[in-house]
């Protein structure tokens, strides 16, 4: 058996410090990225009924942030671990390196504190009756990650043999778990092409809201609907066009106080929140320059039209009311 007991101290170099410090840093980034990824998967699968948020853009953005961290940090960590492992096999005395031990014990400390804080929060929320499935699963993710890192580095600091395939096997297993997690996350939330289409549709809805507001202002000033969207230029309004094709939105007058706007959408969604979240149920959008009545901007893929009616009483009430919130000048039917 190979004698791996160091016979004399080995002089540490700046290279050793660089490798171990960078290895610890990318390990922390990998941990954070993995937790972010699975937290968004949990958010999607188990939405919190007490927290009305969407399940689209915001979750997707956090998911790709975690995925980006994983796809960059983890391969770098594996590469650095391989370089450090090769160096330790060539120079077994470096296993007693002060730099290596300090950084790895700091990693053990971070992992241990993660587990302890995780358990404290779990007990605290259990006692206050706020233990939801979403919250419990998120704590499980943190606990698994912390326990896995703590267990591995505790074993690595105690082991004396240098010829072992365990790190290589663990690296492959971890890589497969990360890859499957990334694929599953994008499968649930939507791959980049789908999210791009959703963003185009979100911009189309925002454009239609801007046009409706401008048409209402035009009617207020001229007591008639604009014959075409081009006529809105007299208000200094730059009429938006389809963000993808550059085509003008369809506009037609359907009555003295009513008009119709049409757009061609890429995706079918229940509703869109202008703050950037896609919903699966009814949604009441916020005010956009002028107040709007509760409505649902749900649409299918393809050409969809929205009928709008000017509310004459709004302008009478606007003159009489000193309140900050005013009734809606338009009614929108989809």
PyMOL commands that set and color helices and strands:
alter all, ss='L'
color gray80, all
select helices_A, chain A and resi 14-45+57-90+92-96+98-127+133-158+166-189+192-222+229-235+312-320
alter helices_A, ss='H'
color red, helices_A
select strands_A, chain A and resi 250-253+258-265+271-273+277-279+302-310+330-333
alter strands_A, ss='S'
color yellow, strands_A
deselect
rebuild
show_as cartoon
